[in-house]
Amino acid sequence: MFMSRSASDPQTPLPLWMRRGGAALTALVAVLFVVLLVQVRQQGARLQSLQDKVQTLENANDLDRTNALEEQVRSTAERLQNLEGLEQTVQSLSSEQAGLRAQLRSQLREPQDPFEDGLGTTKPKPGRVPALPALPNGQE
């Protein structure tokens, strides 16, 4: 019972095999769409996982760089503290040197007679015997 389909009659129903073929193609397209959707979601999940791993590696590298910079800062701070200690030592030695220079200048201003103490009296140097004073009335 095939009905012939005329080109002028748009209301003629399609043959059964065409309807079933159309339904099968529609189902196939629907299945392919679902498979494609699942694959896209899986790739999205894989991509997110890879991005997380990359971020973790970048954070680890940043942490390593930060630790290296902190170590450099600590080392620099220690060197600065050492320099400050040396600066204090230099200042102390400079003030000591200034004091010694002042003491040397004051000693150079004192009388040159090794037996004179600056008060008009004579003192013998340690380890030397002083000269005997002259006798009165020219007696020897």
A tleap script that builds the chain and sets N, CA, C and O, in Angstrom:
source leaprc.protein.ff14SB
mol = sequence {
  NMET PHE MET SER ARG SER ALA SER ASP PRO
  GLN THR PRO LEU PRO LEU TRP MET ARG ARG
  GLY GLY ALA ALA LEU THR ALA LEU VAL ALA
  VAL LEU PHE VAL VAL LEU LEU VAL GLN VAL
  ARG GLN GLN GLY ALA ARG LEU GLN SER LEU
  GLN ASP LYS VAL GLN THR LEU GLU ASN ALA
  ASN ASP LEU ASP ARG THR ASN ALA LEU GLU
  GLU GLN VAL ARG SER THR ALA GLU ARG LEU
  GLN ASN LEU GLU GLY LEU GLU GLN THR VAL
  GLN SER LEU SER SER GLU GLN ALA GLY LEU
  ARG ALA GLN LEU ARG SER GLN LEU ARG GLU
  PRO GLN ASP PRO PHE GLU ASP GLY LEU GLY
  THR THR LYS PRO LYS PRO GLY ARG VAL PRO
  ALA LEU PRO ALA LEU PRO ASN GLY GLN CGLU
}
set mol.1.N position { 0.784 -1.166 0.000 }
set mol.1.CA position { 0.000 0.000 0.000 }
set mol.1.C position { 0.831 1.235 0.000 }
set mol.1.O position { 0.836 2.022 0.946 }
set mol.2.N position { 1.466 1.371 -0.980 }
set mol.2.CA position { 2.271 2.557 -1.132 }
set mol.2.C position { 1.433 3.627 -1.761 }
set mol.2.O position { 0.717 3.433 -2.744 }
set mol.3.N position { 1.560 4.721 -1.158 }
set mol.3.CA position { 0.856 5.856 -1.740 }
set mol.3.C position { 1.881 6.684 -2.474 }
set mol.3.O position { 2.960 6.971 -1.956 }
set mol.4.N position { 1.567 7.025 -3.565 }
set mol.4.CA position { 2.516 7.844 -4.294 }
set mol.4.C position { 2.387 9.266 -3.814 }
set mol.4.O position { 1.313 9.797 -3.532 }
set mol.5.N position { 3.484 9.795 -3.751 }
set mol.5.CA position { 3.534 11.153 -3.199 }
set mol.5.C position { 3.638 12.110 -4.361 }
set mol.5.O position { 4.489 11.958 -5.238 }
set mol.6.N position { 2.815 13.041 -4.360 }
set mol.6.CA position { 2.870 13.993 -5.459 }
set mol.6.C position { 3.567 15.247 -4.984 }
set mol.6.O position { 3.506 15.591 -3.803 }
set mol.7.N position { 4.204 15.906 -5.864 }
set mol.7.CA position { 4.949 17.105 -5.521 }
set mol.7.C position { 4.015 18.239 -5.191 }
set mol.7.O position { 4.412 19.203 -4.537 }
set mol.8.N position { 2.796 18.141 -5.626 }
set mol.8.CA position { 1.873 19.230 -5.373 }
set mol.8.C position { 1.127 19.058 -4.075 }
set mol.8.O position { 0.460 19.991 -3.629 }
set mol.9.N position { 1.213 17.905 -3.453 }
set mol.9.CA position { 0.462 17.666 -2.222 }
set mol.9.C position { 1.411 17.691 -1.022 }
set mol.9.O position { 2.065 16.688 -0.734 }
set mol.10.N position { 1.494 18.812 -0.328 }
set mol.10.CA position { 2.412 18.900 0.819 }
set mol.10.C position { 1.885 18.159 2.046 }
set mol.10.O position { 2.672 17.947 2.969 }
set mol.11.N position { 0.674 17.765 2.128 }
set mol.11.CA position { 0.095 17.117 3.293 }
set mol.11.C position { 0.263 15.616 3.270 }
set mol.11.O position { -0.236 14.948 4.175 }
set mol.12.N position { 0.911 15.069 2.324 }
set mol.12.CA position { 1.057 13.628 2.226 }
set mol.12.C position { 2.020 13.165 3.294 }
set mol.12.O position { 3.103 13.737 3.420 }
set mol.13.N position { 1.666 12.140 4.079 }
set mol.13.CA position { 2.575 11.670 5.124 }
set mol.13.C position { 3.779 10.992 4.516 }
set mol.13.O position { 3.735 10.413 3.430 }
set mol.14.N position { 4.923 11.098 5.318 }
set mol.14.CA position { 6.186 10.484 4.881 }
set mol.14.C position { 6.097 8.990 5.078 }
set mol.14.O position { 5.364 8.505 5.940 }
set mol.15.N position { 6.850 8.264 4.273 }
set mol.15.CA position { 6.849 6.818 4.463 }
set mol.15.C position { 7.454 6.463 5.815 }
set mol.15.O position { 8.209 7.252 6.383 }
set mol.16.N position { 7.137 5.311 6.319 }
set mol.16.CA position { 7.563 4.862 7.650 }
set mol.16.C position { 9.075 4.781 7.762 }
set mol.16.O position { 9.640 5.176 8.782 }
set mol.17.N position { 9.713 4.296 6.770 }
set mol.17.CA position { 11.171 4.163 6.842 }
set mol.17.C position { 11.850 5.524 6.952 }
set mol.17.O position { 12.912 5.626 7.566 }
set mol.18.N position { 11.261 6.578 6.370 }
set mol.18.CA position { 11.835 7.921 6.470 }
set mol.18.C position { 11.605 8.492 7.861 }
set mol.18.O position { 12.465 9.178 8.413 }
set mol.19.N position { 10.431 8.202 8.422 }
set mol.19.CA position { 10.162 8.692 9.778 }
set mol.19.C position { 11.098 8.016 10.776 }
set mol.19.O position { 11.641 8.659 11.674 }
set mol.20.N position { 11.275 6.700 10.601 }
set mol.20.CA position { 12.177 5.983 11.514 }
set mol.20.C position { 13.621 6.442 11.300 }
set mol.20.O position { 14.359 6.604 12.272 }
set mol.21.N position { 14.025 6.647 10.090 }
set mol.21.CA position { 15.378 7.156 9.807 }
set mol.21.C position { 15.587 8.534 10.408 }
set mol.21.O position { 16.647 8.828 10.961 }
set mol.22.N position { 14.568 9.375 10.295 }
set mol.22.CA position { 14.656 10.716 10.886 }
set mol.22.C position { 14.763 10.644 12.393 }
set mol.22.O position { 15.540 11.377 13.005 }
set mol.23.N position { 13.966 9.742 13.004 }
set mol.23.CA position { 14.028 9.576 14.457 }
set mol.23.C position { 15.388 9.043 14.868 }
set mol.23.O position { 15.950 9.471 15.876 }
set mol.24.N position { 15.920 8.104 14.084 }
set mol.24.CA position { 17.236 7.537 14.404 }
set mol.24.C position { 18.315 8.607 14.282 }
set mol.24.O position { 19.211 8.686 15.122 }
set mol.25.N position { 18.233 9.424 13.243 }
set mol.25.CA position { 19.219 10.504 13.094 }
set mol.25.C position { 19.091 11.517 14.224 }
set mol.25.O position { 20.103 12.013 14.719 }
set mol.26.N position { 17.887 11.830 14.634 }
set mol.26.CA position { 17.677 12.753 15.753 }
set mol.26.C position { 18.256 12.172 17.033 }
set mol.26.O position { 18.915 12.880 17.794 }
set mol.27.N position { 18.014 10.878 17.278 }
set mol.27.CA position { 18.567 10.229 18.468 }
set mol.27.C position { 20.088 10.211 18.399 }
set mol.27.O position { 20.759 10.438 19.405 }
set mol.28.N position { 20.637 9.940 17.209 }
set mol.28.CA position { 22.089 9.924 17.048 }
set mol.28.C position { 22.676 11.301 17.335 }
set mol.28.O position { 23.698 11.410 18.013 }
set mol.29.N position { 22.045 12.339 16.830 }
set mol.29.CA position { 22.521 13.708 17.091 }
set mol.29.C position { 22.433 14.014 18.581 }
set mol.29.O position { 23.334 14.645 19.133 }
set mol.30.N position { 21.365 13.577 19.238 }
set mol.30.CA position { 21.211 13.806 20.674 }
set mol.30.C position { 22.298 13.084 21.453 }
set mol.30.O position { 22.870 13.653 22.382 }
set mol.31.N position { 22.597 11.826 21.086 }
set mol.31.CA position { 23.649 11.056 21.763 }
set mol.31.C position { 24.999 11.719 21.530 }
set mol.31.O position { 25.791 11.864 22.461 }
set mol.32.N position { 25.261 12.117 20.300 }
set mol.32.CA position { 26.531 12.792 20.009 }
set mol.32.C position { 26.659 14.096 20.793 }
set mol.32.O position { 27.746 14.439 21.257 }
set mol.33.N position { 25.558 14.817 20.940 }
set mol.33.CA position { 25.573 16.052 21.718 }
set mol.33.C position { 25.911 15.752 23.169 }
set mol.33.O position { 26.715 16.461 23.775 }
set mol.34.N position { 25.309 14.713 23.734 }
set mol.34.CA position { 25.579 14.344 25.137 }
set mol.34.C position { 27.028 13.906 25.291 }
set mol.34.O position { 27.690 14.293 26.254 }
set mol.35.N position { 27.534 13.103 24.352 }
set mol.35.CA position { 28.940 12.663 24.410 }
set mol.35.C position { 29.866 13.872 24.322 }
set mol.35.O position { 30.833 13.982 25.076 }
set mol.36.N position { 29.565 14.767 23.406 }
set mol.36.CA position { 30.374 15.969 23.261 }
set mol.36.C position { 30.332 16.805 24.536 }
set mol.36.O position { 31.365 17.316 24.968 }
set mol.37.N position { 29.171 16.950 25.139 }
set mol.37.CA position { 29.024 17.709 26.384 }
set mol.37.C position { 29.841 17.072 27.509 }
set mol.37.O position { 30.496 17.784 28.271 }
set mol.38.N position { 29.812 15.739 27.622 }
set mol.38.CA position { 30.586 15.039 28.648 }
set mol.38.C position { 32.078 15.254 28.423 }
set mol.38.O position { 32.822 15.501 29.372 }
set mol.39.N position { 32.517 15.160 27.166 }
set mol.39.CA position { 33.937 15.355 26.873 }
set mol.39.C position { 34.387 16.783 27.180 }
set mol.39.O position { 35.488 16.997 27.685 }
set mol.40.N position { 33.538 17.744 26.875 }
set mol.40.CA position { 33.869 19.145 27.168 }
set mol.40.C position { 34.010 19.340 28.678 }
set mol.40.O position { 34.925 20.022 29.138 }
set mol.41.N position { 33.111 18.745 29.434 }
set mol.41.CA position { 33.194 18.861 30.894 }
set mol.41.C position { 34.457 18.181 31.434 }
set mol.41.O position { 35.112 18.704 32.336 }
set mol.42.N position { 34.794 17.012 30.875 }
set mol.42.CA position { 36.011 16.318 31.312 }
set mol.42.C position { 37.255 17.142 30.978 }
set mol.42.O position { 38.172 17.255 31.792 }
set mol.43.N position { 37.276 17.710 29.782 }
set mol.43.CA position { 38.421 18.536 29.405 }
set mol.43.C position { 38.499 19.782 30.289 }
set mol.43.O position { 39.589 20.228 30.647 }
set mol.44.N position { 37.344 20.334 30.635 }
set mol.44.CA position { 37.322 21.487 31.547 }
set mol.44.C position { 37.883 21.115 32.910 }
set mol.44.O position { 38.638 21.882 33.508 }
set mol.45.N position { 37.513 19.933 33.399 }
set mol.45.CA position { 38.024 19.474 34.693 }
set mol.45.C position { 39.531 19.236 34.611 }
set mol.45.O position { 40.266 19.596 35.531 }
set mol.46.N position { 39.997 18.628 33.511 }
set mol.46.CA position { 41.439 18.402 33.337 }
set mol.46.C position { 42.186 19.730 33.244 }
set mol.46.O position { 43.258 19.905 33.824 }
set mol.47.N position { 41.604 20.636 32.515 }
set mol.47.CA position { 42.221 21.955 32.382 }
set mol.47.C position { 42.311 22.651 33.736 }
set mol.47.O position { 43.337 23.251 34.058 }
set mol.48.N position { 41.251 22.577 34.526 }
set mol.48.CA position { 41.267 23.180 35.861 }
set mol.48.C position { 42.325 22.519 36.736 }
set mol.48.O position { 43.032 23.196 37.482 }
set mol.49.N position { 42.433 21.201 36.643 }
set mol.49.CA position { 43.451 20.480 37.416 }
set mol.49.C position { 44.852 20.926 37.020 }
set mol.49.O position { 45.701 21.153 37.882 }
set mol.50.N position { 45.095 21.051 35.719 }
set mol.50.CA position { 46.407 21.507 35.247 }
set mol.50.C position { 46.692 22.942 35.689 }
set mol.50.O position { 47.816 23.270 36.069 }
set mol.51.N position { 45.674 23.784 35.638 }
set mol.51.CA position { 45.856 25.165 36.099 }
set mol.51.C position { 46.199 25.205 37.588 }
set mol.51.O position { 47.034 26.001 38.018 }
set mol.52.N position { 45.551 24.345 38.368 }
set mol.52.CA position { 45.857 24.266 39.799 }
set mol.52.C position { 47.301 23.824 40.022 }
set mol.52.O position { 47.991 24.364 40.886 }
set mol.53.N position { 47.759 22.835 39.238 }
set mol.53.CA position { 49.144 22.370 39.374 }
set mol.53.C position { 50.126 23.465 39.000 }
set mol.53.O position { 51.132 23.663 39.681 }
set mol.54.N position { 49.834 24.180 37.914 }
set mol.54.CA position { 50.712 25.277 37.501 }
set mol.54.C position { 50.757 26.348 38.592 }
set mol.54.O position { 51.828 26.862 38.915 }
set mol.55.N position { 49.608 26.680 39.154 }
set mol.55.CA position { 49.554 27.683 40.223 }
set mol.55.C position { 50.361 27.224 41.428 }
set mol.55.O position { 51.063 28.020 42.051 }
set mol.56.N position { 50.260 25.930 41.760 }
set mol.56.CA position { 51.023 25.386 42.879 }
set mol.56.C position { 52.520 25.510 42.621 }
set mol.56.O position { 53.275 25.900 43.512 }
set mol.57.N position { 52.950 25.180 41.412 }
set mol.57.CA position { 54.369 25.299 41.063 }
set mol.57.C position { 54.836 26.754 41.102 }
set mol.57.O position { 55.927 27.048 41.589 }
set mol.58.N position { 54.018 27.648 40.595 }
set mol.58.CA position { 54.379 29.071 40.637 }
set mol.58.C position { 54.479 29.555 42.067 }
set mol.58.O position { 55.391 30.309 42.405 }
set mol.59.N position { 53.548 29.127 42.916 }
set mol.59.CA position { 53.601 29.514 44.329 }
set mol.59.C position { 54.851 28.971 44.992 }
set mol.59.O position { 55.471 29.663 45.800 }
set mol.60.N position { 55.235 27.735 44.662 }
set mol.60.CA position { 56.451 27.148 45.237 }
set mol.60.C position { 57.679 27.924 44.779 }
set mol.60.O position { 58.582 28.188 45.573 }
set mol.61.N position { 57.715 28.291 43.498 }
set mol.61.CA position { 58.845 29.088 42.994 }
set mol.61.C position { 58.883 30.453 43.659 }
set mol.61.O position { 59.952 30.940 44.026 }
set mol.62.N position { 57.712 31.076 43.815 }
set mol.62.CA position { 57.655 32.373 44.488 }
set mol.62.C position { 58.124 32.247 45.932 }
set mol.62.O position { 58.832 33.119 46.437 }
set mol.63.N position { 57.733 31.167 46.594 }
set mol.63.CA position { 58.156 30.948 47.977 }
set mol.63.C position { 59.668 30.772 48.055 }
set mol.63.O position { 60.313 31.305 48.958 }
set mol.64.N position { 60.233 30.023 47.110 }
set mol.64.CA position { 61.689 29.850 47.083 }
set mol.64.C position { 62.391 31.187 46.883 }
set mol.64.O position { 63.376 31.488 47.557 }
set mol.65.N position { 61.874 31.987 45.950 }
set mol.65.CA position { 62.471 33.309 45.717 }
set mol.65.C position { 62.351 34.182 46.956 }
set mol.65.O position { 63.288 34.895 47.318 }
set mol.66.N position { 61.184 34.122 47.607 }
set mol.66.CA position { 60.985 34.920 48.814 }
set mol.66.C position { 61.946 34.480 49.914 }
set mol.66.O position { 62.520 35.319 50.609 }
set mol.67.N position { 62.123 33.180 50.076 }
set mol.67.CA position { 63.056 32.679 51.089 }
set mol.67.C position { 64.482 33.127 50.783 }
set mol.67.O position { 65.226 33.503 51.689 }
set mol.68.N position { 64.861 33.088 49.509 }
set mol.68.CA position { 66.205 33.531 49.126 }
set mol.68.C position { 66.379 35.021 49.414 }
set mol.68.O position { 67.424 35.444 49.907 }
set mol.69.N position { 65.359 35.807 49.107 }
set mol.69.CA position { 65.436 37.246 49.391 }
set mol.69.C position { 65.487 37.515 50.885 }
set mol.69.O position { 66.218 38.400 51.328 }
set mol.70.N position { 64.721 36.763 51.670 }
set mol.70.CA position { 64.763 36.928 53.122 }
set mol.70.C position { 66.148 36.598 53.659 }
set mol.70.O position { 66.644 37.282 54.554 }
set mol.71.N position { 66.770 35.567 53.126 }
set mol.71.CA position { 68.126 35.197 53.552 }
set mol.71.C position { 69.113 36.305 53.192 }
set mol.71.O position { 70.013 36.615 53.973 }
set mol.72.N position { 68.947 36.898 52.017 }
set mol.72.CA position { 69.819 38.013 51.628 }
set mol.72.C position { 69.621 39.194 52.564 }
set mol.72.O position { 70.588 39.848 52.955 }
set mol.73.N position { 68.371 39.472 52.926 }
set mol.73.CA position { 68.086 40.582 53.834 }
set mol.73.C position { 68.710 40.303 55.201 }
set mol.73.O position { 69.310 41.195 55.801 }
set mol.74.N position { 68.572 39.060 55.703 }
set mol.74.CA position { 69.184 38.709 56.987 }
set mol.74.C position { 70.696 38.878 56.938 }
set mol.74.O position { 71.301 39.436 57.854 }
set mol.75.N position { 71.295 38.391 55.863 }
set mol.75.CA position { 72.746 38.492 55.715 }
set mol.75.C position { 73.175 39.958 55.669 }
set mol.75.O position { 74.155 40.349 56.304 }
set mol.76.N position { 72.440 40.753 54.919 }
set mol.76.CA position { 72.752 42.182 54.834 }
set mol.76.C position { 72.592 42.851 56.189 }
set mol.76.O position { 73.414 43.684 56.568 }
set mol.77.N position { 71.546 42.497 56.920 }
set mol.77.CA position { 71.328 43.075 58.245 }
set mol.77.C position { 72.464 42.691 59.194 }
set mol.77.O position { 72.926 43.522 59.977 }
set mol.78.N position { 72.914 41.436 59.127 }
set mol.78.CA position { 74.037 41.012 59.968 }
set mol.78.C position { 75.293 41.794 59.624 }
set mol.78.O position { 76.025 42.229 60.512 }
set mol.79.N position { 75.541 41.971 58.323 }
set mol.79.CA position { 76.720 42.734 57.923 }
set mol.79.C position { 76.631 44.176 58.392 }
set mol.79.O position { 77.625 44.761 58.823 }
set mol.80.N position { 75.427 44.748 58.307 }
set mol.80.CA position { 75.255 46.124 58.790 }
set mol.80.C position { 75.497 46.213 60.285 }
set mol.80.O position { 76.119 47.165 60.759 }
set mol.81.N position { 75.008 45.221 61.041 }
set mol.81.CA position { 75.248 45.217 62.482 }
set mol.81.C position { 76.740 45.099 62.778 }
set mol.81.O position { 77.261 45.759 63.677 }
set mol.82.N position { 77.424 44.242 62.003 }
set mol.82.CA position { 78.872 44.122 62.180 }
set mol.82.C position { 79.565 45.445 61.873 }
set mol.82.O position { 80.482 45.859 62.583 }
set mol.83.N position { 79.112 46.102 60.803 }
set mol.83.CA position { 79.697 47.397 60.456 }
set mol.83.C position { 79.423 48.441 61.533 }
set mol.83.O position { 80.286 49.266 61.833 }
set mol.84.N position { 78.227 48.408 62.117 }
set mol.84.CA position { 77.921 49.340 63.192 }
set mol.84.C position { 78.830 49.079 64.389 }
set mol.84.O position { 79.319 50.016 65.020 }
set mol.85.N position { 79.055 47.802 64.699 }
set mol.85.CA position { 79.966 47.468 65.788 }
set mol.85.C position { 81.376 47.946 65.483 }
set mol.85.O position { 82.062 48.475 66.358 }
set mol.86.N position { 81.811 47.756 64.230 }
set mol.86.CA position { 83.130 48.245 63.832 }
set mol.86.C position { 83.194 49.767 63.888 }
set mol.86.O position { 84.219 50.337 64.263 }
set mol.87.N position { 82.102 50.420 63.518 }
set mol.87.CA position { 82.064 51.881 63.564 }
set mol.87.C position { 82.213 52.361 65.005 }
set mol.87.O position { 82.930 53.327 65.267 }
set mol.88.N position { 81.543 51.696 65.933 }
set mol.88.CA position { 81.676 52.068 67.340 }
set mol.88.C position { 83.104 51.840 67.812 }
set mol.88.O position { 83.650 52.649 68.562 }
set mol.89.N position { 83.708 50.747 67.378 }
set mol.89.CA position { 85.098 50.471 67.748 }
set mol.89.C position { 86.016 51.553 67.194 }
set mol.89.O position { 86.908 52.035 67.891 }
set mol.90.N position { 85.794 51.932 65.934 }
set mol.90.CA position { 86.610 52.976 65.315 }
set mol.90.C position { 86.422 54.290 66.061 }
set mol.90.O position { 87.396 55.003 66.306 }
set mol.91.N position { 85.199 54.620 66.424 }
set mol.91.CA position { 84.955 55.857 67.165 }
set mol.91.C position { 85.641 55.814 68.525 }
set mol.91.O position { 86.217 56.807 68.970 }
set mol.92.N position { 85.578 54.671 69.173 }
set mol.92.CA position { 86.243 54.526 70.464 }
set mol.92.C position { 87.747 54.688 70.309 }
set mol.92.O position { 88.390 55.392 71.087 }
set mol.93.N position { 88.300 54.030 69.299 }
set mol.93.CA position { 89.739 54.146 69.064 }
set mol.93.C position { 90.119 55.567 68.663 }
set mol.93.O position { 91.187 56.045 69.046 }
set mol.94.N position { 89.280 56.243 67.911 }
set mol.94.CA position { 89.557 57.632 67.523 }
set mol.94.C position { 89.574 58.538 68.737 }
set mol.94.O position { 90.443 59.402 68.861 }
set mol.95.N position { 88.609 58.343 69.641 }
set mol.95.CA position { 88.601 59.181 70.848 }
set mol.95.C position { 89.797 58.848 71.734 }
set mol.95.O position { 90.378 59.735 72.359 }
set mol.96.N position { 90.165 57.562 71.787 }
set mol.96.CA position { 91.350 57.181 72.559 }
set mol.96.C position { 92.595 57.789 71.937 }
set mol.96.O position { 93.481 58.264 72.647 }
set mol.97.N position { 92.662 57.773 70.618 }
set mol.97.CA position { 93.798 58.361 69.917 }
set mol.97.C position { 93.865 59.860 70.179 }
set mol.97.O position { 94.945 60.407 70.402 }
set mol.98.N position { 92.721 60.520 70.153 }
set mol.98.CA position { 92.691 61.960 70.427 }
set mol.98.C position { 93.176 62.232 71.852 }
set mol.98.O position { 93.922 63.181 72.092 }
set mol.99.N position { 92.749 61.399 72.781 }
set mol.99.CA position { 93.209 61.564 74.166 }
set mol.99.C position { 94.709 61.349 74.279 }
set mol.99.O position { 95.392 62.092 74.984 }
set mol.100.N position { 95.225 60.344 73.593 }
set mol.100.CA position { 96.668 60.092 73.633 }
set mol.100.C position { 97.450 61.230 72.979 }
set mol.100.O position { 98.532 61.588 73.443 }
set mol.101.N position { 96.909 61.792 71.912 }
set mol.101.CA position { 97.576 62.934 71.282 }
set mol.101.C position { 97.604 64.135 72.223 }
set mol.101.O position { 98.614 64.830 72.338 }
set mol.102.N position { 96.471 64.365 72.896 }
set mol.102.CA position { 96.434 65.479 73.848 }
set mol.102.C position { 97.434 65.240 74.977 }
set mol.102.O position { 98.135 66.158 75.404 }
set mol.103.N position { 97.491 64.017 75.447 }
set mol.103.CA position { 98.440 63.679 76.508 }
set mol.103.C position { 99.869 63.866 76.010 }
set mol.103.O position { 100.714 64.374 76.748 }
set mol.104.N position { 100.151 63.467 74.779 }
set mol.104.CA position { 101.486 63.632 74.204 }
set mol.104.C position { 101.827 65.107 74.073 }
set mol.104.O position { 102.950 65.509 74.377 }
set mol.105.N position { 100.873 65.920 73.624 }
set mol.105.CA position { 101.119 67.368 73.508 }
set mol.105.C position { 101.426 67.974 74.871 }
set mol.105.O position { 102.327 68.803 74.999 }
set mol.106.N position { 100.674 67.560 75.888 }
set mol.106.CA position { 100.925 68.120 77.221 }
set mol.106.C position { 102.282 67.673 77.749 }
set mol.106.O position { 102.951 68.423 78.459 }
set mol.107.N position { 102.688 66.463 77.409 }
set mol.107.CA position { 104.003 66.006 77.843 }
set mol.107.C position { 105.102 66.736 77.085 }
set mol.107.O position { 106.171 66.990 77.640 }
set mol.108.N position { 104.859 67.068 75.848 }
set mol.108.CA position { 105.871 67.799 75.088 }
set mol.108.C position { 105.999 69.229 75.579 }
set mol.108.O position { 107.059 69.831 75.411 }
set mol.109.N position { 104.983 69.784 76.166 }
set mol.109.CA position { 105.028 71.144 76.693 }
set mol.109.C position { 105.737 71.196 78.041 }
set mol.109.O position { 106.183 72.266 78.455 }
set mol.110.N position { 105.848 70.094 78.715 }
set mol.110.CA position { 106.512 70.062 80.025 }
set mol.110.C position { 108.005 70.319 79.849 }
set mol.110.O position { 108.533 70.178 78.746 }
set mol.111.N position { 108.689 70.694 80.927 }
set mol.111.CA position { 110.133 70.983 80.841 }
set mol.111.C position { 110.895 69.771 80.328 }
set mol.111.O position { 110.492 68.625 80.525 }
set mol.112.N position { 111.997 70.058 79.670 }
set mol.112.CA position { 112.789 69.018 79.056 }
set mol.112.C position { 113.772 68.361 80.017 }
set mol.112.O position { 114.313 67.297 79.714 }
set mol.113.N position { 114.011 68.985 81.181 }
set mol.113.CA position { 114.941 68.424 82.158 }
set mol.113.C position { 114.338 67.159 82.736 }
set mol.113.O position { 113.269 67.224 83.343 }
set mol.114.N position { 114.970 66.030 82.576 }
set mol.114.CA position { 114.370 64.781 83.036 }
set mol.114.C position { 114.252 64.701 84.546 }
set mol.114.O position { 113.491 63.885 85.065 }
set mol.115.N position { 115.003 65.547 85.265 }
set mol.115.CA position { 114.931 65.516 86.729 }
set mol.115.C position { 113.961 66.537 87.275 }
set mol.115.O position { 113.673 66.539 88.472 }
set mol.116.N position { 113.455 67.399 86.426 }
set mol.116.CA position { 112.574 68.437 86.898 }
set mol.116.C position { 111.140 67.954 86.758 }
set mol.116.O position { 110.756 67.394 85.731 }
set mol.117.N position { 110.355 68.177 87.806 }
set mol.117.CA position { 108.977 67.695 87.758 }
set mol.117.C position { 107.986 68.790 87.422 }
set mol.117.O position { 106.779 68.564 87.504 }
set mol.118.N position { 108.451 69.958 87.051 }
set mol.118.CA position { 107.562 71.050 86.700 }
set mol.118.C position { 107.223 71.925 87.885 }
set mol.118.O position { 106.555 72.944 87.709 }
set mol.119.N position { 107.660 71.567 89.105 }
set mol.119.CA position { 107.369 72.363 90.301 }
set mol.119.C position { 108.636 73.024 90.852 }
set mol.119.O position { 108.618 73.610 91.934 }
set mol.120.N position { 109.691 72.926 90.126 }
set mol.120.CA position { 110.933 73.527 90.564 }
set mol.120.C position { 111.771 72.582 91.411 }
set mol.120.O position { 112.859 72.960 91.846 }
set mol.121.N position { 111.310 71.396 91.651 }
set mol.121.CA position { 112.076 70.425 92.415 }
set mol.121.C position { 112.581 69.367 91.459 }
set mol.121.O position { 112.025 69.161 90.381 }
set mol.122.N position { 113.627 68.712 91.866 }
set mol.122.CA position { 114.182 67.689 90.999 }
set mol.122.C position { 113.867 66.327 91.565 }
set mol.122.O position { 113.881 66.109 92.776 }
set mol.123.N position { 113.585 65.423 90.664 }
set mol.123.CA position { 113.324 64.038 91.041 }
set mol.123.C position { 114.284 63.183 90.246 }
set mol.123.O position { 114.499 63.428 89.059 }
set mol.124.N position { 114.850 62.204 90.869 }
set mol.124.CA position { 115.703 61.315 90.094 }
set mol.124.C position { 114.851 60.372 89.252 }
set mol.124.O position { 113.730 60.014 89.612 }
set mol.125.N position { 115.429 59.986 88.115 }
set mol.125.CA position { 114.761 58.994 87.304 }
set mol.125.C position { 114.885 57.668 88.010 }
set mol.125.O position { 115.868 57.435 88.714 }
set mol.126.N position { 113.932 56.809 87.843 }
set mol.126.CA position { 114.048 55.510 88.498 }
set mol.126.C position { 115.279 54.772 87.978 }
set mol.126.O position { 115.541 54.737 86.776 }
set mol.127.N position { 116.030 54.182 88.914 }
set mol.127.CA position { 117.211 53.419 88.559 }
set mol.127.C position { 118.473 54.261 88.471 }
set mol.127.O position { 119.547 53.709 88.231 }
set mol.128.N position { 118.390 55.561 88.654 }
set mol.128.CA position { 119.581 56.434 88.622 }
set mol.128.C position { 119.785 57.060 89.997 }
set mol.128.O position { 118.839 57.328 90.737 }
set mol.129.N position { 121.002 57.271 90.292 }
set mol.129.CA position { 121.336 57.925 91.571 }
set mol.129.C position { 121.445 59.424 91.304 }
set mol.129.O position { 122.103 59.835 90.349 }
set mol.130.N position { 120.810 60.238 92.136 }
set mol.130.CA position { 120.892 61.681 91.887 }
set mol.130.C position { 122.303 62.206 92.200 }
set mol.130.O position { 123.048 61.651 93.008 }
set mol.131.N position { 122.611 63.283 91.526 }
set mol.131.CA position { 123.918 63.914 91.781 }
set mol.131.C position { 123.917 64.516 93.186 }
set mol.131.O position { 122.892 64.989 93.677 }
set mol.132.N position { 125.083 64.487 93.815 }
set mol.132.CA position { 125.200 65.046 95.171 }
set mol.132.C position { 125.143 66.561 95.087 }
set mol.132.O position { 125.677 67.163 94.156 }
set mol.133.N position { 124.487 67.173 96.074 }
set mol.133.CA position { 124.437 68.641 96.064 }
set mol.133.C position { 125.840 69.218 96.392 }
set mol.133.O position { 126.689 68.573 97.008 }
set mol.134.N position { 126.010 70.414 95.959 }
set mol.134.CA position { 127.307 71.072 96.211 }
set mol.134.C position { 127.450 71.384 97.706 }
set mol.134.O position { 126.464 71.672 98.385 }
set mol.135.N position { 128.688 71.324 98.209 }
set mol.135.CA position { 128.955 71.615 99.618 }
set mol.135.C position { 128.978 73.105 99.870 }
set mol.135.O position { 129.404 73.871 99.006 }
set mol.136.N position { 128.518 73.541 101.063 }
set mol.136.CA position { 128.555 74.970 101.347 }
set mol.136.C position { 130.005 75.442 101.552 }
set mol.136.O position { 130.864 74.623 101.880 }
set mol.137.N position { 130.284 76.673 101.378 }
set mol.137.CA position { 131.559 77.345 101.604 }
set mol.137.C position { 132.663 76.798 100.710 }
set mol.137.O position { 133.836 76.889 101.072 }
set mol.138.N position { 132.345 76.265 99.620 }
set mol.138.CA position { 133.353 75.852 98.676 }
set mol.138.C position { 134.205 74.706 99.126 }
set mol.138.O position { 135.283 74.525 98.561 }
set mol.139.N position { 133.827 73.941 100.066 }
set mol.139.CA position { 134.557 72.762 100.516 }
set mol.139.C position { 134.197 71.574 99.657 }
set mol.139.O position { 133.043 71.384 99.275 }
set mol.140.N position { 135.181 70.801 99.369 }
set mol.140.CA position { 134.923 69.629 98.582 }
set mol.140.C position { 135.236 68.420 99.374 }
set mol.140.O position { 135.083 67.302 98.881 }
savepdb mol mol.pdb
quit
